[in-house]
Amino acid sequence: MVESPFLSILAIVAVVLLVVVTGGIGYLTLADWRDRRRRDEEKRTTRSATPKRR
């Protein structure tokens, strides 16, 4: 069975798109995790800096 060049190109494009989308999801997950950590740290710092009211 002879593969057509169109199917080879289509397979390569599919793999490249899969890698790009997976990398994008990984980047967004990492950025969200980093931002959440920064916000939590900011809350902790702000909470400990403000005096408690009675």
KETOR-396267 format. One line per field, with one value per atom (N, C-alpha, C): x, y, z; atom name; residue in three letters; residue number from 1. Coordinates in Angstrom, 2 decimals. Each point is the difference from the previous one (the first is absolute). Layout:
<sites>
xx (X / ...)
yy (Y / ...)
zz (Z / ...)
at (CA / ...)
aa (ALA / ...)
i (NUM / ...)
</sites>
This chain:
<sites>
xx (0.85 / -0.85 / 0.89 / -0.20 / 0.79 / -0.75 / 0.71 / -0.60 / 0.09 / -1.07 / 0.05 / 0.72 / 0.67 / 0.71 / -0.96 / -1.24 / -1.00 / -0.23 / -0.10 / -0.24 / 1.21 / 1.19 / 1.21 / 0.07 / -0.28 / 0.00 / -1.09 / -1.17 / -1.11 / 0.37 / 0.67 / 0.42 / 1.03 / 0.94 / 1.01 / -0.64 / -0.94 / -0.70 / -0.79 / -0.64 / -0.77 / 0.91 / 1.16 / 0.93 / 0.52 / 0.33 / 0.49 / -1.08 / -1.23 / -1.09 / -0.23 / 0.11 / -0.16 / 1.07 / 1.23 / 1.10 / -0.22 / -0.42 / -0.22 / -1.13 / -1.10 / -1.14 / 0.38 / 0.69 / 0.42 / 0.96 / 0.92 / 0.92 / -0.73 / -0.99 / -0.80 / -0.77 / -0.58 / -0.74 / 0.96 / 1.16 / 1.00 / 0.45 / 0.22 / 0.41 / -1.08 / -1.26 / -1.09 / -0.17 / 0.16 / -0.11 / 1.11 / 1.22 / 1.13 / -0.19 / -0.47 / -0.21 / -1.09 / -1.08 / -1.08 / 0.50 / 0.78 / 0.55 / 0.91 / 0.84 / 0.93 / -0.77 / -1.03 / -0.78 / -0.77 / -0.56 / -0.74 / 0.92 / 1.22 / 0.98 / 0.36 / 0.16 / 0.35 / -1.14 / -1.26 / -1.15 / -0.13 / 0.19 / -0.09 / 1.09 / 1.19 / 1.09 / -0.31 / -0.60 / -0.38 / -1.05 / -0.99 / -1.05 / 0.60 / 0.91 / 0.62 / 0.79 / 0.73 / 0.80 / -0.90 / -1.07 / -0.93 / -0.72 / -0.42 / -0.73 / 0.87 / 1.25 / 0.88 / 0.44 / -0.05 / 0.45 / -1.10 / -1.26 / -1.10 / -0.30 / -0.17 / -0.32 / -1.43 / -0.19 / -1.34 / -0.85 / -1.28 / -0.93 / -0.72 / -0.35 / -0.76 / -1.40)
yy (-1.19 / 1.19 / 1.25 / 0.86 / 1.22 / 1.14 / 0.68 / 1.13 / 1.24 / 0.76 / 1.24 / 1.07 / 0.92 / 1.07 / 0.87 / 0.09 / 0.80 / -0.57 / -1.32 / -0.61 / 0.14 / -0.05 / 0.19 / 1.42 / 0.96 / 1.40 / 0.23 / -0.59 / 0.14 / -0.60 / -1.13 / -0.65 / 0.87 / 0.57 / 0.86 / 1.25 / 0.60 / 1.18 / -0.34 / -1.17 / -0.42 / -0.17 / -0.59 / -0.19 / 1.35 / 0.89 / 1.33 / 0.76 / -0.05 / 0.68 / -0.61 / -1.30 / -0.67 / 0.46 / 0.12 / 0.46 / 1.46 / 0.83 / 1.42 / 0.18 / -0.71 / 0.13 / -0.53 / -1.13 / -0.56 / 0.96 / 0.58 / 0.97 / 1.24 / 0.45 / 1.16 / -0.27 / -1.18 / -0.36 / -0.09 / -0.58 / -0.07 / 1.38 / 0.89 / 1.37 / 0.71 / -0.10 / 0.66 / -0.57 / -1.30 / -0.62 / 0.50 / 0.06 / 0.48 / 1.47 / 0.81 / 1.43 / 0.18 / -0.78 / 0.08 / -0.41 / -1.08 / -0.47 / 1.06 / 0.61 / 1.03 / 1.22 / 0.44 / 1.15 / -0.28 / -1.21 / -0.36 / -0.01 / -0.53 / -0.01 / 1.42 / 0.87 / 1.40 / 0.69 / -0.23 / 0.61 / -0.50 / -1.31 / -0.55 / 0.58 / 0.15 / 0.58 / 1.45 / 0.74 / 1.38 / 0.09 / -0.90 / -0.02 / -0.27 / -0.98 / -0.34 / 1.18 / 0.70 / 1.14 / 1.14 / 0.25 / 1.08 / -0.33 / -1.23 / -0.41 / 0.11 / -0.38 / 0.05 / 1.44 / 0.90 / 1.37 / 0.86 / -0.34 / 0.81 / -0.45 / 0.96 / -0.38 / -0.53 / -0.93 / -0.59 / 0.93 / 0.13 / 0.85 / -0.85 / 0.64 / -0.73 / 0.50)
zz (0.00 / 0.00 / 0.00 / -0.94 / -0.14 / 0.68 / 0.93 / 0.70 / -0.86 / 0.00 / -0.78 / 0.83 / -0.66 / 0.72 / 0.83 / -0.45 / 0.71 / 1.40 / 0.12 / 1.31 / 0.91 / -0.56 / 0.80 / 0.56 / -0.85 / 0.43 / 1.05 / -0.23 / 0.95 / 1.35 / 0.01 / 1.25 / 0.73 / -0.73 / 0.61 / 0.59 / -0.72 / 0.49 / 1.26 / 0.02 / 1.18 / 1.21 / -0.18 / 1.12 / 0.48 / -0.91 / 0.39 / 0.77 / -0.47 / 0.70 / 1.38 / 0.10 / 1.29 / 0.98 / -0.46 / 0.86 / 0.41 / -0.94 / 0.29 / 1.02 / -0.19 / 0.91 / 1.39 / 0.05 / 1.28 / 0.71 / -0.73 / 0.59 / 0.50 / -0.74 / 0.42 / 1.27 / 0.10 / 1.21 / 1.18 / -0.22 / 1.07 / 0.45 / -0.94 / 0.34 / 0.80 / -0.44 / 0.72 / 1.40 / 0.14 / 1.32 / 0.92 / -0.53 / 0.79 / 0.39 / -0.93 / 0.28 / 1.06 / -0.09 / 0.99 / 1.37 / 0.06 / 1.27 / 0.63 / -0.84 / 0.49 / 0.52 / -0.75 / 0.43 / 1.28 / 0.11 / 1.21 / 1.21 / -0.19 / 1.09 / 0.41 / -0.98 / 0.30 / 0.74 / -0.43 / 0.69 / 1.43 / 0.20 / 1.35 / 0.90 / -0.54 / 0.78 / 0.35 / -0.96 / 0.24 / 1.10 / -0.04 / 1.02 / 1.37 / 0.06 / 1.28 / 0.54 / -0.85 / 0.42 / 0.47 / -0.75 / 0.35 / 1.30 / 0.15 / 1.20 / 1.24 / -0.10 / 1.17 / 0.30 / -0.97 / 0.20 / 0.63 / -0.24 / 0.55 / 1.43 / 0.90 / 1.39 / 0.09 / 0.93 / 0.19 / 0.83 / -0.38 / 0.76 / 1.03 / 1.08 / 1.04 / 0.05)
at (N / CA / C / N / CA / C / N / CA / C / N / CA / C / N / CA / C / N / CA / C / N / CA / C / N / CA / C / N / CA / C / N / CA / C / N / CA / C / N / CA / C / N / CA / C / N / CA / C / N / CA / C / N / CA / C / N / CA / C / N / CA / C / N / CA / C / N / CA / C / N / CA / C / N / CA / C / N / CA / C / N / CA / C / N / CA / C / N / CA / C / N / CA / C / N / CA / C / N / CA / C / N / CA / C / N / CA / C / N / CA / C / N / CA / C / N / CA / C / N / CA / C / N / CA / C / N / CA / C / N / CA / C / N / CA / C / N / CA / C / N / CA / C / N / CA / C / N / CA / C / N / CA / C / N / CA / C / N / CA / C / N / CA / C / N / CA / C / N / CA / C / N / CA / C / N / CA / C / N / CA / C / N / CA / C / N / CA / C)
aa (MET / MET / MET / VAL / VAL / VAL / GLU / GLU / GLU / SER / SER / SER / PRO / PRO / PRO / PHE / PHE / PHE / LEU / LEU / LEU / SER / SER / SER / ILE / ILE / ILE / LEU / LEU / LEU / ALA / ALA / ALA / ILE / ILE / ILE / VAL / VAL / VAL / ALA / ALA / ALA / VAL / VAL / VAL / VAL / VAL / VAL / LEU / LEU / LEU / LEU / LEU / LEU / VAL / VAL / VAL / VAL / VAL / VAL / VAL / VAL / VAL / THR / THR / THR / GLY / GLY / GLY / GLY / GLY / GLY / ILE / ILE / ILE / GLY / GLY / GLY / TYR / TYR / TYR / LEU / LEU / LEU / THR / THR / THR / LEU / LEU / LEU / ALA / ALA / ALA / ASP / ASP / ASP / TRP / TRP / TRP / ARG / ARG / ARG / ASP / ASP / ASP / ARG / ARG / ARG / ARG / ARG / ARG / ARG / ARG / ARG / ARG / ARG / ARG / ASP / ASP / ASP / GLU / GLU / GLU / GLU / GLU / GLU / LYS / LYS / LYS / ARG / ARG / ARG / THR / THR / THR / THR / THR / THR / ARG / ARG / ARG / SER / SER / SER / ALA / ALA / ALA / THR / THR / THR / PRO / PRO / PRO / LYS / LYS / LYS / ARG / ARG / ARG / ARG / ARG / ARG)
i (1 / 1 / 1 / 2 / 2 / 2 / 3 / 3 / 3 / 4 / 4 / 4 / 5 / 5 / 5 / 6 / 6 / 6 / 7 / 7 / 7 / 8 / 8 / 8 / 9 / 9 / 9 / 10 / 10 / 10 / 11 / 11 / 11 / 12 / 12 / 12 / 13 / 13 / 13 / 14 / 14 / 14 / 15 / 15 / 15 / 16 / 16 / 16 / 17 / 17 / 17 / 18 / 18 / 18 / 19 / 19 / 19 / 20 / 20 / 20 / 21 / 21 / 21 / 22 / 22 / 22 / 23 / 23 / 23 / 24 / 24 / 24 / 25 / 25 / 25 / 26 / 26 / 26 / 27 / 27 / 27 / 28 / 28 / 28 / 29 / 29 / 29 / 30 / 30 / 30 / 31 / 31 / 31 / 32 / 32 / 32 / 33 / 33 / 33 / 34 / 34 / 34 / 35 / 35 / 35 / 36 / 36 / 36 / 37 / 37 / 37 / 38 / 38 / 38 / 39 / 39 / 39 / 40 / 40 / 40 / 41 / 41 / 41 / 42 / 42 / 42 / 43 / 43 / 43 / 44 / 44 / 44 / 45 / 45 / 45 / 46 / 46 / 46 / 47 / 47 / 47 / 48 / 48 / 48 / 49 / 49 / 49 / 50 / 50 / 50 / 51 / 51 / 51 / 52 / 52 / 52 / 53 / 53 / 53 / 54 / 54 / 54)
</sites>
